[in-house]
Amino acid sequence: EDDSKVLLEFDGLGAIAPAQSINSVVFSSSPGAGAVPYRGATLINLDTGEGTRLTDDDLLCFMWSDSGQQLIYVRMLEEAQCLAFYSVRANERPQELVRFWPSREMLYYFHFFDQFIDSHKLISPCGHYLIFAGHAIDTPQNSPTTINILNLRGAEPIRKLQVGSFGCFAP
């Protein structure tokens, strides 16, 4: 007996991030097959097939924090000519976390995020910290990029760890 079921149908390029602690996945698609950003994100329960729309923002990259029960995603802010990390929980409004100019290696990660999110985690295992490399928007873009830690609970300012172009948490 085939117990498979269709969760959704879509056109274009699709990406999925696991939300293992709640037996769900986060799904988004790019109707232009990669020519435009992903359009919004939906949390889909694998048991029921029910979806909860988390955001309608255009996304470059997204990942679920099992410990934080939140979606972390990256957007391009065209008016500010930078990228920004955002956080959103089900039935809440997205919150901007930090604006930055990414390192070249971070841009590569964002482009292929769905292949890296399980092996190169940007969210700490406890769900309290986000690591990223780049420049703060008040820093000259020609200065060396730094590896930065952001407390997702907002309890402390961003910490610059050291000069570098990419960082991630060990499994």
C-alpha positions as CSV (number, residue, x, y, z in Angstrom):
1,E,0.0,0.0,0.0
2,D,1.3,3.4,-0.9
3,D,0.8,5.8,2.0
4,S,2.4,8.8,0.3
5,K,0.3,12.0,0.0
6,V,0.7,15.3,-1.9
7,L,1.4,18.1,0.5
8,L,1.3,20.9,-2.2
9,E,1.9,21.6,-5.8
10,F,3.8,24.6,-7.2
11,D,5.5,26.0,-10.2
12,G,9.1,27.1,-10.3
13,L,12.0,26.4,-8.0
14,G,11.1,25.1,-4.5
15,A,13.1,24.9,-1.3
16,I,12.5,23.1,2.0
17,A,14.0,23.5,5.5
18,P,13.3,20.9,8.1
19,A,11.4,21.7,11.3
20,Q,12.0,18.4,13.0
21,S,10.9,19.2,16.5
22,I,7.3,19.7,15.3
23,N,7.3,17.2,12.4
24,S,7.0,19.9,9.8
25,V,8.9,21.6,7.0
26,V,9.2,25.2,5.9
27,F,8.5,25.5,2.2
28,S,9.0,28.4,-0.3
29,S,9.1,28.7,-4.0
30,S,10.5,31.0,-6.6
31,P,8.1,31.2,-9.6
32,G,10.9,32.3,-11.9
33,A,12.9,29.1,-11.2
34,G,15.7,31.0,-9.4
35,A,15.5,34.3,-11.3
36,V,13.7,36.0,-8.5
37,P,13.8,35.5,-4.7
38,Y,11.7,32.9,-3.0
39,R,8.2,34.3,-2.3
40,G,7.2,33.9,1.4
41,A,7.4,30.9,3.6
42,T,4.9,28.4,4.8
43,L,5.2,25.9,7.7
44,I,3.7,22.6,6.7
45,N,2.8,20.0,9.2
46,L,3.8,16.6,7.8
47,D,1.1,14.7,9.7
48,T,-1.9,16.8,8.7
49,G,-0.7,18.6,5.6
50,E,-1.9,21.8,7.1
51,G,0.1,25.0,6.3
52,T,0.7,28.1,8.3
53,R,1.9,31.1,6.4
54,L,4.9,32.6,8.3
55,T,5.8,35.5,6.0
56,D,5.0,36.9,2.6
57,D,8.5,38.6,2.4
58,D,10.8,37.8,-0.5
59,L,13.6,35.6,0.8
60,L,17.1,34.8,-0.2
61,C,17.6,32.1,2.4
62,F,15.7,30.6,5.3
63,M,16.2,28.1,8.2
64,W,14.1,26.8,11.1
65,S,15.3,27.0,14.6
66,D,13.9,23.9,16.4
67,S,15.1,25.3,19.8
68,G,13.7,28.7,19.2
69,Q,10.6,27.6,17.4
70,Q,11.1,30.3,14.8
71,L,12.0,30.9,11.2
72,I,15.2,32.9,10.5
73,Y,15.5,34.3,7.0
74,V,17.5,36.7,4.9
75,R,16.0,39.5,2.7
76,M,17.5,42.0,0.4
77,L,16.6,45.5,1.4
78,E,16.9,47.4,-1.9
79,E,16.4,50.8,-0.5
80,A,19.3,50.4,1.9
81,Q,21.4,48.3,-0.5
82,C,22.1,45.6,2.1
83,L,20.8,42.3,3.4
84,A,19.0,41.7,6.7
85,F,18.2,38.8,8.9
86,Y,14.6,38.5,10.1
87,S,12.9,36.2,12.7
88,V,9.3,35.1,12.7
89,R,7.2,32.7,14.8
90,A,3.8,31.3,13.7
91,N,1.0,33.9,14.0
92,E,3.4,36.8,14.7
93,R,4.9,39.6,12.7
94,P,8.4,39.3,11.3
95,Q,11.1,41.1,13.3
96,E,14.3,42.6,11.7
97,L,17.4,41.3,13.5
98,V,20.3,43.0,11.8
99,R,21.3,44.7,8.5
100,F,24.6,43.8,7.0
101,W,26.7,43.4,3.8
102,P,27.6,39.7,3.5
103,S,31.0,38.2,2.7
104,R,31.3,36.5,-0.7
105,E,31.2,33.1,1.1
106,M,28.0,34.1,2.9
107,L,26.4,35.0,-0.5
108,Y,27.4,31.5,-1.8
109,Y,25.9,29.9,1.3
110,F,22.6,31.9,0.8
111,H,22.4,30.8,-2.8
112,F,22.7,27.1,-1.9
113,F,21.3,27.3,1.6
114,D,19.0,24.3,1.2
115,Q,22.0,22.1,0.6
116,F,24.0,23.5,3.6
117,I,21.5,24.1,6.4
118,D,21.9,20.6,8.0
119,S,25.7,20.4,7.8
120,H,26.7,24.1,8.2
121,K,24.3,25.5,10.8
122,L,24.1,29.3,11.3
123,I,21.9,28.9,14.4
124,S,23.5,27.5,17.5
125,P,22.2,24.1,18.9
126,C,20.6,25.9,21.8
127,G,18.7,28.2,19.4
128,H,20.0,31.4,21.1
129,Y,22.6,32.6,18.6
130,L,23.0,33.3,14.9
131,I,26.5,33.4,13.3
132,F,27.2,35.3,10.1
133,A,30.1,36.9,8.2
134,G,30.2,40.3,6.7
135,H,30.2,44.0,7.5
136,A,27.9,46.1,9.7
137,I,26.2,48.7,7.5
138,D,28.1,51.5,9.4
139,T,31.5,49.9,8.4
140,P,33.3,50.6,5.2
141,Q,32.7,47.8,2.7
142,N,36.4,47.6,1.8
143,S,37.4,46.7,5.4
144,P,38.0,43.0,6.2
145,T,34.8,41.0,6.8
146,T,34.2,39.8,10.4
147,I,32.5,36.7,11.8
148,N,29.7,37.9,14.1
149,I,27.4,36.4,16.7
150,L,23.9,37.8,17.2
151,N,21.9,36.8,20.3
152,L,18.4,35.9,19.0
153,R,16.9,36.8,22.3
154,G,18.2,40.4,22.0
155,A,19.9,40.2,25.3
156,E,23.2,41.6,24.1
157,P,24.8,43.6,21.2
158,I,26.3,41.8,18.2
159,R,29.7,40.4,19.0
160,K,32.5,40.5,16.4
161,L,34.5,37.3,16.9
162,Q,37.3,37.9,14.5
163,V,38.2,38.7,10.9
164,G,36.9,36.0,8.6
165,S,34.6,35.3,5.7
166,F,32.4,32.4,7.0
167,G,31.5,30.8,10.3
168,C,29.0,28.0,11.4
169,F,28.2,26.0,14.5
170,A,29.4,22.4,14.8
171,P,26.7,19.8,14.9
